Amino acid sequence: MYPPIEPYAQGMLDVGDGQRVYWETCGNPDGRPALVVHGGPGSGAGAGWRRLFDPAAYRVVLFDQRGCGRSTPLASDPATDLSVNTTGHLLADMEVLRAHLGIGRWLLCGASWGSSLALAYAQRHPQRVTALVLFSVVANTSREIEWLTRDMGRVFPQEWARFRDGVPEADRDGDLSAAYARLLDDPDPAVRERAARDWCDWEDVHVSLAGGYAPDPRFADPVFRYGFARLVTHYFANRGFQPDGQVLRDAGRLAGIPGVLVQGRLDVSGPPDIAWLLTRDWPDARLEIVESGGHGGGHGIGERVVAALDAFAAGR
């Protein structure tokens, strides 16, 4: 990865609905435009993302999606209205940001939830996208959400039982993400805090399969923990606010856009079949499997992402 750098410009963009989205640009102001699409939903665009890009070659744009990071209002405030936080709103925000920065076309780099959002953007605005570099790829289908919240209990049975038992008994055979979303909107702060902790404990478990994993230190912060859990369950309970399987069905709309998909073989949070399914109908995409990789940028995944970005910067 490249050395740490600081942004040369940043701001808060009014995107309507009472929402102000944080953005920053770093690298070369005359370089190839690229947009970072962070995961979560609710993770925010941390400084580590900047290090994936050659600062001499890229004009890198980072932004915090609605409700998280430095954007306002935050989902960590129980009074924040999440009805104006949907995939459609986020896609519109990306277009408003592109126009605000005077960018005609840009490369999108996304991970996990961010890969799904980047794919949806590229399918809606293919003329605005020069390339896609995605890792820990997901499509936010009902099957994936069931896998994350229920079927993965076969891999981590004891931990999943604790996760399931965090919701009322009447809800344990239903949609667990929706049950947690209801708990996270409970008027009792103690109920909300317990639900956020239980959800984030399960998040730590199901991304832990690759060796050397350490718990996410951000989950020790009760404010981050609550806002993150609230956003993830909001999107999961509503199946990403898209028709089920749309990202996969519309893969053909990406024809003509080159892409590199980097996936860990040990990624049980986002199993490799989703990335493979995308490449069947997206002729310009290449799938790279990292045998020791899990969910995220470790175990050689980050190096593959940097190599892909370097190749696109060099016109390869």
VEXMIKOL-481346 format. One record per residue: residue in one letter; x, y, z of N, C-alpha, C in turn. Coordinates in steps of 0.001 Angstrom, whole numbers, plus 500000, padded with zeros to 6 digits. Example, Ala and Ser with C-alpha at 12.3 -4.5 7.8 and 13.67 -1.06 7.14 Angstrom:
<atoms>
A513190494310507800512300495500507800513200496700507800;S512850497750507080513670498940507140512900500030507870;
</atoms>
This chain:
<atoms>
M500842498805500000500000500000500000500874501241500000;Y500333502338499508501079503589499424501138504267500793;P502104505182500994502218505872502287500967506700502579;P500696506971503861499537507791504221499624509186503598;I498479509703503188498405511067502655497191511755503271;E497187513074503173496087513873503676495307514466502502;P494036514772502668493258515391501581493742516795501295;Y493622517203500031493941518582499677492682519449499614;A491506518802499663490245519541499702489212518670500395;Q488245519309501047487175518564501714486009519497501955;G484862518918502240483686519760502474482485518951502900;M481403519662503143480111519071503492479127519471502400;L478523518487501739477645518737500604476187518525501013;D475382519548500825473951519453501109473294518658499980;V472779517474500315472167516615499294470650516538499449;G470093517403500292468645517418500494468222516525501643;D466940516574501973466357515770503053466989516074504398;G467607517246504540468286517590505778469620516881505956;Q470147516279504883471380515493504936472552516301504375;R473682516221505080474928516823504606475981515724504568;V476557515519503387477479514416503154478919514946503149;Y479755514301503963481173514668503997481886514080502781;W482785514875502180483608514398501079485022514958501216;E485967514288500579487347514780500533487999514287499257;T489019515009498822489806514585497667491273514597498053;C492005513625497534493436513550497819494156513010496588;G495495513073496641496291512627495509496583513757494550;N496470513479493254496808514423492188495526515083491667;P495385516414491819494160517076491330493915516871489833;D494990516575489088494849516342487648494898514861487294;G494836513999488307494934512566488067493617511954487626;R493650510641487474492455509899487057491441509894488198;P490217510369487980489233510408489072488824509005489520;A488740508840490827488307507564491412487486507855492657;L486439507076492853485560507223494011485654505987494895;V485858506199496186485834505129497167484401504945497665;V483912503707497625482566503389498093482720502431499275;H482598502983500482482910502198501680481807501201502012;G482123500303502926481208499237503286480348499557504488;G479796498511505044478913498643506188477582497917505927;P476538498720505597476478500178505559476789500781506939;G477498501905506926477765502612508156479199502615508601;S480124502024507812481518501985508235482211503337508130;G481819504152507146482529505404506897483795505155506089;A484293506202505449485474506106504579486715506484505373;G487372505504505971488558505750506776489771506108505928;A490790506633506609491992507099505910492734505973505205;G492577504736505660493268503621505027492922503439503565;W491723503843503171491328503740501761492256504541500862;R492763505683501346493611506531500504494869505799500052;R495311504863500875496600504207500634496539503148499536;L495344502858499024495227501907497921495625502532496583;F495676503843496519495819504557495247497185505227495133;D497784505149493948499004505895493651498660507384493678;P499205508150494631498800509553494754499266510425493595;A500215509929492816500642510689491642499731510449490448;A498993509355490489498192508958489327496709509243489488;Y496228509272490731494786509332490955494353510609491671;R493190511103491287492443512078492057491383511278492815;V491638510989494071490816510074494845489755510858495615;V488511510437495461487387511045496172486876510038497194;L486785510467498448486174509655499495484946510394500011;F483910509643500382482747510280501003482150509336502029;D481548509910503039480841509136504051479367509088503664;Q478838507888503502477435507733503123476521508300504211;R475298508581503837474343509168504782474334508428506117;G474326509205507176474134508650508502475377508169509208;C476551508254508565477742507690509206478965508564508970;G480048508199509651481299508930509503481156510375509932;R481503511285509020481430512718509305480209513369508670;S479363512566508019478122513091507453477108513317508578;T476160514186508312475137514488509332473743514479508692;P472700514175509508472742513709510898473176512250510968;L473699511838512119474214510488512279473118509513512693;A473231508300512188472295507251512587472469506875514051;S473587507254514649473806506973516069472923507825516965;D472240508809516411471221509558517137469883508852516883;P469245508300517913467992507563517681466905508406517021;A467032509735517103466021510607516502466212510780514997;T467348510337514461467608510506513031466662509640512204;D466023510254511236465043509592510373465764508774509303;L465605507457509326466257506607508331465406506388507086;S464209506956507045463374506768505849463987507450504630;V464879508414504851465559509086503741466987508558503588;N467202507339504049468498506677503894468243505325503236;T468275505313501904468036504108501113469072504043500007;T469120502928499316470057502793498197469813503874497152;G468551504157496858468244505207495886468796506553496310;H468684506877497599469235508137498092470763508161497959;L471416507049498281472881507021498198473367507142496753;L472675506485495837473054506592494425472889508031493931;A471817508686494349471612510089493967472698510971494568;D473093510691495809474152511465496444475458511361495672;M475766510176495173477002509985494411476984510821493134;E475833510915492496475725511742491294475828513234491617;V475216513649492718475327515049493138476784515383493435;L477485514473494092478897514702494413479745514760493152;R479498513867492211480258513885490950480096515220490243;A478856515688490142478613516970489475479242518119490255;H479145518067491581479716519129492425481218519252492208;L481901518121492012483353518136491835483762518308490369;G482794518391489463483103518606488053483767517419487390;I483407516218487813483989514994487265483031514390486252;G483547514097485059482705513503484030482524512008484220;R483640511303484438483607509856484617484641509487485683;W484378508407486406485333508012487436485358506511487609;L486473506028488128486617504641488533486000504491489922;L485335503365490164484761503103491476485501501950492141;C485884502160493403486529501123494199485686500902495443;G485168499688495611484282499424496738484520498056497333;A484098497902498599484254496628499290482986496297500061;S482675494994500114481538494496500880480254495236500446;W479509495819501391478324496599501018478670497617499938;G479856498211500015480260499199499016480383498621497625;S480694497318497522480754496708496191479363496631495586;S478367496278496409476986496227495926476502497604495500;L476832498626496296476418499988495958477123500471494692;A478411500158494557479154500544493357478582499865492117;L478212498590492231477613497879491100476274498498490716;A475457498832491717474161499448491427474343500789490733;Y475336501559491175475606502851490534476039502643489084;A476953501714488864477452501482487510476357500964486585;Q475431500164487110474336499672486297473342500777485965;R473200501739486867472295502857486622472948503943485778;H474257504140485926474971505221485229476232504678484551;P476093503716483632477294503113483033478162504114482290;Q477565505180481781478335506179481033479225507013481944;R479038506898483255479822507675484212480980506888484814;V481114505608484446482071504725485114483143504269484121;T484416504473484493485527504042483634485978502628483953;A485859502222485225486287500883485640485767500632487049;L485770499353487444485368498958488789486440498054489379;V486867498370490592487758497496491356487042497199492664;L486631495950492846485789495572493977486417494407494728;F486259494402496045486721493256496816485719492934497910;S485789491671498376484783491157499317483389491431498754;V483162490948497550482003491331496748480717490695497270;V479667491504497383478335491029497757477310491671496832;A476101491084496808475021491627495987473774491935496801;N473828491656498120472738492023499027471422491317498696;T471516490081498224470312489313497929469716488743499230;S468457488336499151467828487698500312468594486453500731;R469086485710499765469845484493500083471092484828500890;E471789485913500518472994486303501262472660486769502678;I471579487503502809471211487998504142470765486844505032;E470045485871504461469696484678505226470962483902505623;W471912483843504724473176483166505022473885483859506186;L473953485198506145474649485947507185473959485846508534;T472654485879508537471931485983509800471403484649510324;R471436483592509495470857482324509958471716481121509561;D471957480937508270472626479718507821474054479606508333;M474721480729508583476093480670509055476189480131510480;G475044479957511116475020479274512397475556477855512316;R475584477263511126476154475926510963477671475966511101;V478284477129510821479730477289510942480113477720512359;F479293478609512933479542479133514272478295478899515136;P477991477646515502476710477358516155476538478022517518;Q477554478001518354477406478573519694477217480078519635;E478037480743518784477949482192518658476629482615518019;W476165481818517053474894482164516411473721482013517379;A473784481012518230472701480830519206472592482049520110;R473724482625520499473687483848521310473088484993520509;F473463485067519230472943486114518352471431485974518194;R470965484786517909469514484543517755468760484864519037;D469339484479520160468649484661521437468650486112521901;G469302486989521142469259488408521461467947489070521090;V467093488377520326465789488937519954464697488210520739;P463506488793520860462412488121521583462116486755520989;E461702485829521823461477484452521398460525484363520215;A459525485223520181458541485182519093459155485547517741;D460312486220517758460945486673516517462066485760516049;R462391484723516793463612483960516517463530483089515276;D462342482793514816462206482000513592461917482866512370;G461926484178512549461623485082511444462865485794510937;D462665486988510419463747487794509854464539488411511006;L465727487887511257466510488348512404466999489777512223;S467325490179510998467771491562510783466637492537511089;A465414492193510694464270493059510993463990493094512490;A464156491950513158463940491909514604464947492795515323;Y466195492733514893467206493605515495466940495075515168;A466478495359513966466157496751513611465092497310514542;R464107496498514883463065496953515812463642497210517203;L464525496336517658465144496538518969465987497804518994;L466653498086517897467519499261517828466729500566517761;D465439500468517502464560501649517538463677501660518783;D463979500794519739463188500736520968463380502025521778;P462332502507522449462476503727523245463405503571524446;D463683502343524865464533502112526040466003502072525614;P466833502998526099468254503004525714468971501697526043;A468590501042527132469245499787527499468954498689526474;V467742498665525948467388497689524912468195497961523649;R468285499235523274469051499601522078470521499210522226;E471109499490523382472523499203523600472793497701523569;R471922496923524184472110495465524167472009494919522750;A471058495420521970470895494957520590472106495323519746;A472621496528519918473796496954519152475003496091519491;R475180495785520777476303494944521182476161493530520620;D474962492960520723474751491604520213474969491528518705;W474465492549517986474643492542516527476122492637516166;C476853493543516795478258493749516448479136492593516914;D478752491915518010479471490699518385479373489654517281;W478174489517516694477999488561515593478773489013514359;E478806490308514084479608490823512973481069490411513143;D481599490539514353482987490169514597483226488687514369;V482236487862514695482389486424514520482439486048513049;H481479486528512272481363485983510915482363486561509925;V483215487489510353484309487923509483485648487384509967;S485627486397510860486836486026511589487529484771511087;L487100484182509981487590482855509631489062482855509224;A489520483854508478490917483896508054491819484072509274;G492995483455509242493920483510510364494383484920510678;G494704485165511950495230486455512358494186487523512573;Y492917487158512560491865488157512726491863488704514150;A491595490017514262491411490662515562490070491379515551;P489368491441516691488074492131516735488189493571516260;D487128494079515644487107495441515142487115496410516333;P488164497226516483488229498116517654487135499174517662;R486548499460516508485489500472516466484255500032517240;F484067498724517370482885498236518078482972498465519585;A484140498875520070484262499224521489483636500579521786;D483398501361520751482789502688520901481273502532520826;P480539502798521899479091502570521872478351503435520860;V478889504622520556478235505486519567478378504886518178;F479606504496517814479812503867516506479020502565516429;R479098501766517480478444500455517506476947500578517230;Y476309501522517873474872501684517691474541502182516283;G475251503208515813474965503741514483475203502710513393;F476293501944513526476606500903512547475508499841512529;A475161499316513718474136498271513786472800498775513256;R472475500022513552471196500568513108471144500660511586;L472226501090510960472231501206509504472240499833508828;V473075498914509320473141497594508697471778496899508758;T471154496902509925469870496207510050468781496911509249;H468862498230509141467904498990508321467978498532506869;Y469196498401506345469358497984504950469067496500504772;F469515495656505705469251494224505582467756493928505670;A467071494567506615465638494309506786464852494698505545;N465379495661504780464720496115503546465400495576502298;R466257494558502493466925493871501382467603494849500423;G468266495846501032469030496795500234468182497744499416;F466894497764499664465979498669498956466058498493497435;Q466266497251497010466259496915495584465512495604495385;P464934495385494200464333494081493933465360492972494139;D464939491883494731465857490812495092466595490274493866;G467913490275493934468742489748492852468987490696491707;Q468565491946491828468682492867490699470129493098490285;V471039493225491258472442493468490924472998492327490076;L472618491096490387473087489957489599472402489898488241;R471090490132488217470358490064486940470833491129485959;D471247492283486472471643493389485606473138493423485323;A473852492333485595475294492317485361475637492627483911;G474761492222482995475021492489481577475077493965481239;R474475494816482073474514496258481832475921496828482024;L476816496022482607478191496475482846479105496193481656;A478565495617480595479384495322479410480068496592478920;G481353496488478655482132497640478224482874498330479351;I482532498012480590483225498565481756484193497506482273;P485495497755482240486430496764482769486331496687484287;G486498495485484824486410495311486269487349494241486770;V487802494424487997488571493402488704487868493142490031;L487547491874490291486882491459491514487844490588492299;V488176491004493509489131490275494343488371489677495516;Q488489488363495672487671487668496658488501486675497445;G488309486638498766488979485653499590488252484323499571;R489011483244499426488404481914499447487741481631500791;L488282482217501879487773481965503226486789483033503677;D486246483764502743485292484827503073483907484223503256;V483564483874504499482245483309504731481181484389504840;S481591485640505042480618486732505056480138487070503658;G481019486952502698480665487188501300481252486083500443;P480645484892500443481225483758499723481497484070498252;P482522483418497682482968483753496322481964483505495213;D480870482783495487479947482486494393479304483742493815;I479129484787494639478501486011494131479390486675493092;A480676486823493393481605487417492430481674486564491164;W481671485252491331481721484362490163480468484503489308;L479305484590489945478068484766489192478083486068488400;L478612487129488981478688488402488274479530488292487014;T480669487600487089481570487543485935481003486695484798;R480035485833485071479436485038483988478729485920482965;D478108486999483443477340487861482545477985489231482339;W479173489405482862479913490668482726481235490337482038;P481258490408480723482394489877479962483707490618480195;D483644491827480717484864492621480885485427492543482299;A484908491640483119485363491516484507486277490312484665;R487235490452485585488153489366485927488051489092487417;L487879487827487772487789487422489167489134486874489617;E489624487384490750490860486898491347490539486351492741;I490783485073492940490546484426494225491852484390495013;V491798484891496237492950484838497148492691483684498111;E493479482631498001493170481387498706493134481541500218;S493984482400500784494044482542502245493226483726502746;G492526484414501851491847485650502218490483485435502820;G490117486328503748488789486345504326488020487563503848;H487244488169504744486431489331504401487206490592504756;G487559491393503754488326492601503999489610492603503203;G490546493460503616491728493684502793492961492903503182;G492872491975504138494049491256504601494396490037503775;H495539489420504136495995488163503538496163488254502026;G496697489373501555497006489513500143495926490158499310;I494738490390499881493660491006499107494004492458498783;G494484493197499782494840494598499548495884494756498463;E496860493840498442497909493914497419497336493709496021;R496370492804495914495732492581494596494928493811494166;V494284494465495123493511495665494804494444496777494337;V495560496970495042496533497994494636497063497694493236;A497365496430492974497882496063491651496863496366490556;A495590496098490829494548496388489839494430497887489597;L494453498673490672494364500124490528495584500670489797;D496763500136490090497974500569489383497863500256487883;A497324499088487568497189498713486163496226499639485424;F495111499980486055494176500898485406494799502287485265;A495577502714486240496231504022486144497216504061484977;A497826502904484714498817502816483620498159502528482281;G496829502398482276496115502138481033496120500705480607;R496398499792481544496424498368481211495089497711481570;
</atoms>
